[in-house]
Structures are given as C-alpha cells and as structure tokens.
Amino acid sequence: MNQNKSKRIESLDLLKGLIMIIMALDHVRDYFHYDAFFFDPTDPDNTNITLYFTRWITHYCAPAFSFLAGISAFLVGRKKSKSELSAFLLKRGIWLVFIELVVVNFSWYFDVHFSTISLLVIWSLGISMVFLAGLIHLKLKYVLIFSLLMIFGHNLIDNFPVEKGILWSIIHEFGFFTLENGKILVVGYPIIPWIGVMSLGYYFGSFYNSNIEPLKRQKMFKLMGLISVVAFLAIRLINSYGNLNYWKSYDTVLKTIFSFLNPAKYPPSLTYLLMTLGPILLFLAYTENTKGKIAKFIGVYGKVPFFYYILHLYIIHTLALLLAWFTNFGWQKMIITGWVTESSELKGYGLNLVYVYIIWIGVVLLLYPLCKKFSAYKLNHKEKKWLSYL
C-alpha cells in the first residue's frame, strides 16, 4: 500500500512539475518575444508552427492546475474529517484569492497603484476551493454529476439573456471593466466552468484509494482520456455547440489545423476542456510508474508549485525590466498598467524565439535549487501547519 501511494504521489508531482515548467515558457514569451506585441501567436495568418506550439502547449496548464488541485484536495481529505477538510479548503481558497489580488497582480505589472486588477488562474483556484469546501459534503456520485453538468452544460448559458456586467463576468464570461475609481478589472477566469474542473479532479482523486488496484486505475484513466480526446474531435468537427471559437478552413492544411486546435479558453469552452483534460488523464495513466533522473528532476517543481509560481513571475518580470533598460527602451516601460503585450510603448522591444527559449531554460534552472531546498524544508517541518498553504 505504501509503495503504491508513493508511486501515485510521484506521478502527480511529475505532471505538476511538467506543467509548471511549460507555464513558465508562456510567461517568458509574453515578456520577451518581439512578435508578442504585434499579433496573437495562435493566429493562423501570422504565426508559424514553432510559435504556435509554444503558445498552444501552455493551454494544458490551467486545466491541469485545477484538476490536480481537486485530486490533492481528495488526498488531503483522507487524513481529515469532512468538516476539517472543508475548513481547510475554505481558508486556503480565501488565501489564494488574496494572493492573486495583491502578490500576483503586483508581479504582473510592478505597479504600486494597482491600476489593473486581474482575476486569473490563482483566483480561479482559490474561488473554486471555496465552492469545493461545500461540494465535498455530497456523495462522490453527486460530485461527478455536478462536474459533468458544469463541464458539458455550461455553454448552454453562453447567450443567456442576462444583463452583462461584473457579476455575470465573474460567473461565466471573460470581462474587461473600467471601475468608478478609474482602475481596470480583468476577469480572465470566471467561476463557471472552472469549479467543475476542480470538483472533477476531486472525484478522480477517489481512484487513488488503496482499495483500487493501480492497473484498474490506469485502465480507467486511459479509457476516460481516450473518450475525451475522441469527443473533442467529434464536437470540434461539428463546429456548433461547445465551440465559442469556430474553426475554419484556410488555404493550407497547416493553417486549418492551427484553427482547429484553438478552441476558446476565455472562458474555457467544452472543446477546450476535452482537448486538455483527455491528454492529462492519459498522461497520469501512462506515467504512474515512471522513474529516473529526468522524472525526479521535474518532480521537484511539482512538490512546491505555489512557491515556484510566485517566484517565477517576479524573476521573469525583473529580467524583462533589465532587458528593457539594456536595450534603451527604459526600465520604466516595464512598470505597466495593463497586460504587457498590450503596451504600445513596447512595440519593437523583445527578442526572437530562440532567445525566449534560452531565457526560459535559464529561469527554470535557476529555480531548481530553490524549489529543492524549500521542498526539503516542507518535508522536514510537517508540524508547521502554515506550510500547507504554500
């Protein structure tokens, strides 16, 4: 039993670590790539296969964050009562929302006035945990039903006749608002359907119970992953329900593929979630027994994802500030009031994609010893409850 538990933890850490590494690539691209200030990297008319893949692969990050957070919640709950787990999720959720509003927002902009407030992935994880704190009191089958209804049915309310505004945006729609005090509110990750992704992860966490044989779990994950991928292809081909971004045919096969593989992420459409959650399940199934130096290296990042997330944002933005200074754009231009790639003052700034990859690798390697030391610290100080929030 202990051996199986160890393997399960290793496979989950491997996926978490891989996602953290991939995520950093997207953020380095945002702050360093010359083309980022001129066009969307998934635009078939302007992109190329390397740039497209650089952006596309990061589509897996947010769904993996949310899904794995749900699994982790279930695993934590095996050592707690339902009321204890509910209290933990509620407190951690509120803490993450606070971190998003203060620590993460500052890392994106370096603006002490907080001219723009962005509700992004950490906010999504936090608010989803707040809801999950209540959902865990349901029987697992009802958690599954809720999750599937949220994921498969949320596109039914895309055109719901409701007054558009901040509240509706927080519930189910990407939003950009100018507040009365002049500040900008960006809602990138609405509650629906992200809460359904986390609760689905909570349900799948039950497959890691000791009474379920590893082979049975792996077969189930493979089956569900394959069904999700096939469902994505079928629903995407129909180009109707679940497709906020319709794909279209271009003059070349490659451009058409670019269009096909770019379902709506803000908010996440049904096809986006099927495209990402399917391979995530397949990855967990096929890597459960993966060992070796590479897996161990990647797993270090997966053991301290929150620590890594905060540090990598500050490091990337600081390096970008230094590059703007050294290339005569002025470091002040990296103190921004909106999303970095939307700054007209930074057009012409940046490097080609080769240098983006070099910087990305450098950032990841720089963080390795820090993550390893913090991971060891957490392991050796389990009595310190505050560490469970980091």
Long-range contacts (C-beta under 8 A, 24 or more apart in sequence): 1-210, 4-210, 4-214, 5-208, 5-210, 7-214, 7-288, 7-289, 8-208, 8-214, 8-288, 10-290, 10-291, 10-295, 10-299, 11-284, 11-287, 11-288, 11-289, 11-290, 12-68, 12-71, 12-72, 12-284, 12-302, 13-299, 13-302, 13-303, 14-287, 14-290, 14-295, 14-298, 14-299, 14-302, 15-64, 15-68, 15-280, 15-283, 15-284, 15-287, 15-302, 16-64, 16-68, 16-301, 16-302, 16-303, 16-305, 17-298, 17-299, 17-300, 17-301, 17-302, 17-303, 17-305, 18-298, 18-302, 19-60, 19-61, 19-64, 19-65, 19-68, 19-302, 20-301, 20-302, 20-305, 20-308, 20-309, 20-312, 21-298, 21-301, 21-364, 22-57, 22-58, 22-60, 22-61, 23-58, 23-61, 23-309, 23-312, 24-312, 24-316, 24-360, 24-363, 24-364, 25-54, 25-57, 25-58, 25-356, 25-357, 25-360, 26-54, 26-55, 26-58, 26-61, 27-312, 27-313, 27-316, 28-316, 28-356, 28-359, 28-360, 28-363, 29-54, 29-55, 29-353, 29-356, 29-360, 30-340, 30-341, 31-316, 31-317, 31-319, 31-320, 31-340, 32-319, 32-320, 32-323, 32-350, 32-351, 32-355, 32-356, 32-359, 33-350, 33-351, 33-352, 33-353, 33-356, 34-348, 34-349, 34-350, 34-351, 34-352, 35-350, 35-353, 36-340, 36-341, 36-350, 37-341, 37-343, 37-346, 37-347, 37-348, 37-349, 37-350, 38-347, 42-258, 42-262, 44-250, 44-255, 44-256, 44-258, 44-259, 45-255, 47-258, 49-254, 50-353, 51-353, 52-258, 54-353, 54-356, 56-261, 56-262, 59-265, 59-272, 59-275, 59-276, 60-276, 60-279, 60-280, 61-121, 62-121, 62-124, 62-189, 62-194, 62-265, 62-268, 63-197, 63-268, 63-272, 63-273, 63-276, 63-277, 63-280, 64-276, 64-280, 65-121, 65-125, 65-305, 66-124, 66-125, 66-128, 66-194, 66-197, 66-198, 66-201, 67-197, 67-198, 67-200, 67-201, 67-204, 67-277, 67-280, 68-201, 69-125, 69-128, 69-129, 69-198, 69-201, 70-132, 70-197, 70-198, 70-199, 70-200, 70-201, 70-202, 70-203, 70-204, 70-205, 71-201, 71-202, 71-204, 71-205, 71-208, 72-201, 72-205, 73-129, 73-132, 73-136, 73-198, 73-201, 73-202, 73-205, 74-201, 74-202, 74-203, 74-204, 74-205, 74-206, 74-208, 75-205, 75-208, 77-136, 78-209, 82-136, 82-137, 85-133, 85-136, 86-133, 86-134, 86-136, 86-137, 87-133, 88-388, 89-129, 89-130, 89-132, 89-133, 89-136, 90-129, 90-130, 90-133, 91-389, 92-126, 92-129, 92-388, 92-389, 93-125, 93-126, 93-127, 93-128, 93-129, 93-130, 93-132, 93-133, 94-126, 94-130, 95-126, 95-389, 96-122, 96-123, 96-125, 96-126, 96-129, 97-122, 97-123, 97-126, 97-127, 97-130, 98-126, 99-126, 99-310, 100-126, 103-310, 104-310, 104-313, 107-310, 107-313, 107-314, 107-317, 108-313, 108-317, 108-339, 108-340, 109-335, 109-336, 109-337, 109-338, 110-317, 110-321, 110-334, 110-335, 110-336, 111-335, 111-336, 111-337, 113-337, 114-183, 115-182, 115-183, 115-184, 115-337, 115-338, 116-183, 116-184, 116-185, 116-186, 116-337, 116-338, 116-339, 117-183, 117-184, 117-185, 117-186, 118-186, 118-188, 118-339, 119-170, 119-185, 119-186, 119-187, 119-188, 119-189, 120-186, 120-188, 120-189, 121-188, 121-189, 122-309, 123-189, 124-189, 124-191, 124-194, 125-198, 127-191, 127-194, 127-195, 128-191, 128-194, 128-195, 128-197, 128-198, 128-199, 129-198, 131-191, 131-195, 131-199, 132-195, 132-198, 132-199, 132-202, 135-199, 135-202, 136-202, 140-203, 140-206, 143-199, 143-202, 143-203, 144-200, 144-203, 146-196, 146-199, 147-196, 147-197, 147-199, 147-200, 147-203, 148-196, 148-200, 149-196, 150-192, 150-193, 150-195, 150-196, 150-197, 150-199, 151-193, 151-196, 151-197, 151-200, 151-270, 151-273, 152-242, 152-270, 154-192, 154-193, 154-196, 154-267, 154-270, 155-241, 155-242, 155-244, 155-269, 155-270, 157-192, 158-244, 172-267, 173-267, 174-266, 174-267, 184-337, 184-338, 186-339, 188-266, 189-266, 189-267, 190-267, 192-267, 193-267, 193-268, 193-273, 194-268, 197-268, 197-273, 197-277, 200-277, 204-281, 214-288, 217-285, 217-288, 218-285, 218-286, 218-288, 219-285, 221-281, 221-282, 221-284, 221-285, 222-281, 222-282, 222-285, 222-286, 224-278, 224-281, 225-277, 225-278, 225-279, 225-280, 225-281, 225-282, 225-285, 226-278, 226-282, 227-278, 228-274, 228-277, 228-278, 228-281, 229-274, 229-275, 229-278, 229-279, 229-282, 231-274, 231-278, 232-271, 232-274, 232-275, 232-278, 235-270, 235-271, 235-274, 236-260, 236-263, 236-271, 236-275, 241-270, 242-269, 242-270, 242-271, 243-269, 243-270, 243-271, 244-269, 245-269, 297-368, 300-368, 300-371, 300-372, 300-375, 301-364, 301-367, 301-368, 301-371, 303-371, 303-375, 303-378, 304-371, 304-374, 304-375, 304-378, 304-390, 306-390, 307-370, 307-371, 307-374, 307-390, 308-367, 308-371, 311-367, 311-370, 312-363, 312-367, 315-363, 315-366, 315-367, 316-363, 319-359, 319-363, 323-349, 323-351, 324-349
